[in-house]
Amino acid sequence: MVLRKGPRAAIAGGAVAVGFLLVVGVGTYAASGSAQAGSAPGLAPGTVPAAYQGLIQQAGSSSCPLMSPPLLAAQLYQESGFDPTARSGPGAQGIGQIMPSTWAAYQLPGKTNPWDPNDAIPMAAHIDCEFANQVTGVPGNPVANMLAAYNAGQDAVLKYQGVPPYPETQAYVRSILALLPSFTAVTTPVAVSGQASGAIYFAQTKLGTPYLWGGEGLPSQNGQFDCSGLTQAAYASVGITLPRVANDQWYSGPHPSRDQLRPGDLVFFANDLTDPRSIHHVGIYVGGGYMINAPHTGAVIRYDSIDQTGYIGATRVTQDGAAALPVRDSSGNITGGPDIGQQQTQAPSAGSGGTPAPGPSSPAPNPAAAALPVPAATGKPGKQT
């Protein structure tokens, strides 16, 4: 699973001259991550593979009041990276990572195959809603309690009267809620990042540097970068840790439309505009239709137009969104955080490997969920240019 944590993003205004552009902070921008009155929020374009959009929209809109299409999409991304063939070590199966025993306990009529997204996506939403009913009345955020029950089991949520003190479960809940804005269709302008100008400044200092496949700017690499290595280093210079590869960086914040682009946004290019898993290139938008990017072998870091084949969209980076994403090495292997490999101490549930074992249900204080460790994740990205 893709489990990360992070502090609240800081939004700042102001105007900062950077090279030939002017970065303008507009304080009235706000991201929309909640439903309009009487309707479920829609999915952000390009965030879900087209093959699953209808299924997620339908299951997320019709299962129960706490569920929405963006929430279901964020959870499926967390569970499997939208991989219908995913299998966990304990035996959780498919795009929703549901254990066979949990599937059998909550099976919907006609839904028999956990490897088929047509069955597994509605089942994931249904199991969420069943757990939500079972933990109704527990104090705290009901959506967080529902997600915690999916991960740790309803008995644990009832016992601790909220999200239980299991590091994996707390990180799981935080990660999905932090990812939610990235999967939610933007209905109002998106808040401008206060760190954007610093990221652009860093990228400008690298103009003319030769491209290097797998480059992260290390001394052993002569300070050279590939596309996502450059964007990762640029945002690291302002205190935001992005994932290593472009198709993970895509989910590091909400997605402004083409006419809402602001300097500092990450701009992405894909082989298949209906499938974000095919994202292969990223640059940093600098205004006027241009980006700074490390294009390909034989080229140098330079300004290029974003109006080229394969433009799939943009992401306005936030600390919460970036921290919710996987950490990978240059080969695409997930390395996780400082506590990768820490085992979950409770019996697993639907999304982490089985139905929880019975336990005491006497309430206990819900501990503060600060500075959570980062468990391991599953899945690999596509190649990046």
N, C-alpha and C positions, 0 to 999 in steps of 0.2 A: 504493500500500500504506500501511497505517496503522502507522507505525514510530515508537516512542517509547522512552525510556529512563528510568531512575530509580533512586534509592538504596533501600535496604531501609527498610520502614516501621518506625517505632518504636512499640511497644506499651507503654502505661503504665496503671497502676491508680490508685486514689485516688478521693475523692469531692469534687466541686466544686459548690457552690450556684450556680445560674444562674437569676435571676428566680424564677419560681414552681416550678421543678423542681429535682431533685437528680440530677446526672449521676454515676452510680456506676460505677466501673471494676472489673471482675471479672477478676482476673488468671488465672483458670483456663480462660478461653476460648481455643480454638485452631481455626484454620481447617483443613479437610480438603481436600487437593488431590491425594491419592494413592489408589490402589486399595485396596480391602479385600482380604484374603488370598483368592486364587483367583478374583477377579472384577475386571472393569474398572470404574473410577469412572463414575458416572452424570452426566448433564448436569444443571446447575442449572435449575430451572424458569424459563421465561420468557426464557432467554438465546439461544435459537435459534428462528427461525421454525418454526412447527409443521409446515409442508410439508417441512422438511428434517430434522426430529428423528429419524425412523426411519432415514433413510439414514445420518446421521452416527453414530447409535448402532450400527447394523449394521457399517458400514465401520470405525469406530473400535474395535470390539470384536473383529473377526475378521481383521484384516489382518496384524498381527505383534505380538510382545510389547511393542515400544516405543510402539506407537500406542494411544491411548485416545479415547473419544468427546469428552471435554473438550479434549484436545490438538488433535484434528482440527477441532473447532468454533473454537477460538482461532485456528488457522491460516487457516481459511476467512474468518473475520472480518477477519483481518489482510490477506489477499490481496484480498478483494473487498467486504467488508461484507455478505456473503451475497447479492451481486447476480449472478444467473446471466447477465446481459447485459454484464458488465464486459469491457472490452478495453483492454489497455495500449498505450502508444505502440509498443513493439517488436513487438506482436502476440500477447501472451499472452491467452488466451481463457477466458471463463466464470467460474464461481464459484471455481474452483481456480486461475485464471490460469496455465493450462498452454499452452506453446507447441506449435504443430502438430507440429513435429519431435520434441518430447519425447513427446507423446501417441503418435505412430506408433512410437517406439522401445520403449515400454512398454505398448502397448495390450493390454487384457484382452479376451478373446473377447466379442463382442456389445456392447462399449462403443465407440460410434462418434461420439458427438456431444458435443463439449466444452461446448455451450450448454445441454445438458440435465442438470440436477443429478442425475438418476437414473444418468447415466453418469459425470459429472464428479466427484461426491463419492467414489464408490469408486475412481476413477482417481487422485485426489489421494492417498488413503491408500495405494494400491498403489505409486505412485511414491515416496512417502516411504519405504516399507518396502524397495523395491528399492535406493534410495540407502543406507538403513541397512545393508543386507547388504554393499554395496560399500565402506563405510567401517568395517566391523567391525575392531576391533583398533586403531583410531586412539585415542590417549589422550584423556582428558577425558570429559565428560558425553555418553553416546551419543545421548540425545535431542537435545541441542544440535547435535551433529555431523550428525544426520539432517536437522534443520531447515536447517542451513547448507548441506548438499548440495542440498536442494530449491531454495534461493535462489541459491547461487553455483556449484553443480555439484560432483560428487564429486571431480573432479580437484583442485579448489582445497582441499578438506578434506584430501585425501591429501597434497598438496604441503606444506601448513602444519601437518599433523598436529594438526588441530583446527579450530575456527572460524577462517576466514581473516581477515586484518587489513583487510577491506573494511568501511568504515563502514556501508554499507547492510546488509550481511549480519550484522554484529555487532548492529546495532539491531534487525534482523528477529528474530533469535533471542531477544534479551532481551525484546522486546515480547511475543512469543508466550508465553514462559515466565512473564512478569509477568501476562499476561491469564489464564493457566490457572486460578487460583483463582476467577475470576469465572464461569467456565463449568463449574466442578466442583460437583456437588450437595453441599451441606453435610450432613455426618453427625455432627458434633459442634458445640457452640456456637462462634460466631465471636468472635475476639479483639476486645475493645473498643478503640476508637481513643483514643489519648492526646490527639489534637487536637480531639476533638468539642466539648468545652466551649467552647473559644475560638471555634469556628465558630458555635455557637449564640449566644454573647455578641454577636458581630458582627451576626448577623441580628436580634437583639433591639433593637440600637441603631437599626435601620432601620424598626421598627414604625411604622405610620402614614404611611410614605412612599408617594406615589402610584405606581401601576404605570405602566411605560412599555414598550411593545413594542420589543424590541431594546436595552433599557436595561442598561448595565453599570456604572451609578453614576458615570459620568464627570462632571466639572464642566460640560461642554457639555450634559449631559442632566439638569442640576439634581440630580445624585445619585440619580436614579431607576433602577429595575431592572425587568426581566421575571423570570420564574421561575428560569430557569437562570443568568441574570446574577447574581441574588442568591446562589444556591448557589455559583457560581464565586467570587464576591467573598468570601463567608464563609470558604471553605476557603483562598483566597489569603491571608487575614489570618493563617492559622496555618502558612503555608509550603507548602501543597499546591496545585499548579496543575491545576485541572480543565479538561476541554474546555468549549467554549462552550455546547453545546446538550444538552438533557436526554437524548436517546437515545444520546449518546456517554457522558455521565456515568453512565449505567446500568452500564457495564462497568468502573467505577473501583475495584472491589473485590468481595469475596464477597457473597453474598445471604442474609442472615439471614431465617428464617421470621417470620411475623407475631408469634408468641409470643416470639421472641428479639429483637425490636426494642429498641434502646437509643437514648437521646438522641444526636443527631448523625448518625444514619443518614439517608441520602437516601431519600425515599419517592417512588414514581413512579406515573404514571397514563397509560393507553394507550387508544386507540380500539379496538384489537383485542387481547384478552388472550392470543392465541396468537401474536402477532408483535411482538417488541420494537422493530421499526422504526417502529411506530405510536405509540411513547411521545411524549407531547406536553406533559407537565407534571411538575414536580418540586418538592418542598418539603423542609425540614429537620425531622426528627422531634424533638420536645422532651419526649416522655413523655406518659402518660395518654391515648394515642390521638389526640394533637394534633400539628400541625406548624406551623411558621412558613413562609409562602409568599407570593409575589407572584401573586395569582390571575388577574387579567384586567384589560383596559382598563376604567377607571372605578372600580376598587377600589384599596385601599391594602394594603401589606404588613401581614399580620395572622395571627392564630392561626386555624386551621381544623381540623376533624376529618379524619382520614385515611380514615374509613369512608364513602367515597363511590364513586359509579360509576367504574369504570375503574382501580381500584387493582390494579397488576400485581406490585408487590413493592418490596423495599428493597435498598439497597447500603450496605455499611460501607466507607467510603472508605479506601484505603491509598495511600501515596506511590508504591509500585511500580505499582499498578493505574492510578492517575491518569496517571502519566508514560508509560504504554504507549499512550495514546490519542491520537487526532488533535487538532490545534489548528486551529480554524476561526474565521472572522470572523462577524459577526452576520448575514451573508447565507447562511451555510452553506458558503462556499468554504474548502477546506483551505489553510491558510497554512504549516503545518509548523513546523519549528524553525529555529534560527539558520543551519543549513547546508542548508535546503531548496534543491533544485535541484542539489546536488552529485551528480555522476554516478557510477554504479558503475564501478569500474575493471576489473572482471573480466568475462569473457563470461557472459551471463545463463543461468540454468537454468530449471527448470520454473516456479517461482513468480515469476520476474522477467524472463522473455523469451527462453528458448531453451536449447538444450543447449550446455554449455561447450565451448570450443575446446580441443583437446589442448594440454597444457603439461607442463613438467617435473614429475616426481613426487618429487624429492629433498626430504626433510623439512627444515623450518625451524622455529625456535622460534615458538610461538604467542604473539603479543603480548598484553599486558594489555588487557582490554576495559573501560577506564575512560573516563568522560566522552565517550560516543559521540555523534556528531552525529545529527540527526533528519531522515531523508529525507522526501520528499513522500508523500502518501497519496491514495487515490482514493475517490470516493463522496461523497454529500451526505446530510444528515439530513432528517427530516421537519420540519414547522413546529413551533415550540414556543410555548406560550401565555405 
